[in-house]
Amino acid sequence: MSWRIVVIHNTAKLDLKLNYLVVRSEMNTTKIHISEIAVLLIESTSVSLTVGLLAELTKQKVKVIFCDAQRNPSAELLPYYGSHDTSSKVRSQILWQKTAKEAVWTEIVREKIKQQLKFLLERGNKKEAELLSEYIQEIQWNDETNREGHAAKVYFNALFGRDFSRSQDNNINAALNYGYSIMLSAFNREIAANGYILTRGW
């Protein structure tokens, strides 16, 4: 079962040998069996790799994430066919009912605010946590009243100050965006590996 997240920080050459990822750098050569790898994160733009390696990583459902010059995730490699019954799953995905998707979104919003509330309590922000508790009670179907947005404002202001905004260009938002990209990539990997279409959004 795959479990490793392999990060390539510096200049290196990557290739495939006997089902191993081979990483060659100026300092040393490292081999990792592909079956152990869940995510390959290539941070450096000075990395070269073979198509044979990419093909095998795709075959074994390894998520490959490429970063730009600022080391922000910019692209990822996903297989066309994530499982043996991909076509059947795609047909069912297209037929998902609107009510089912709205129900899922409602639960996602509720769980997101619950986790924000939990973290604020751990930090001692009781007043803000109480406000989030109220928002959870006020969530309507498909979050029609945008409790998610209101909760996010309270949450980030509690963490980073009342002047903070997610639209600002600063180090905090850069770090948050980077972390979100990594998390999104993990979710995308599971979705693709199970045969569903990532580009068929809400």
ABEGO torsion letter per residue (X at the ends): XBABBBBBABBBBBBBBGGBBBBBBAABBBBBBAAABABBBBABAABBBBAAAAAAAAAAGBBBBBBBAAGBBABBBBBABABAAAAAAAAAAAABBAAAAAAAAAAAAAAAAAAAAAAAAAAGBAAAAAAAAAAAAABBBGGAAGAAAAAAAAAAAAAAEAABBAABBBAAAAAAAAAAAAAAAAAAAAAAAAGBBAABBX
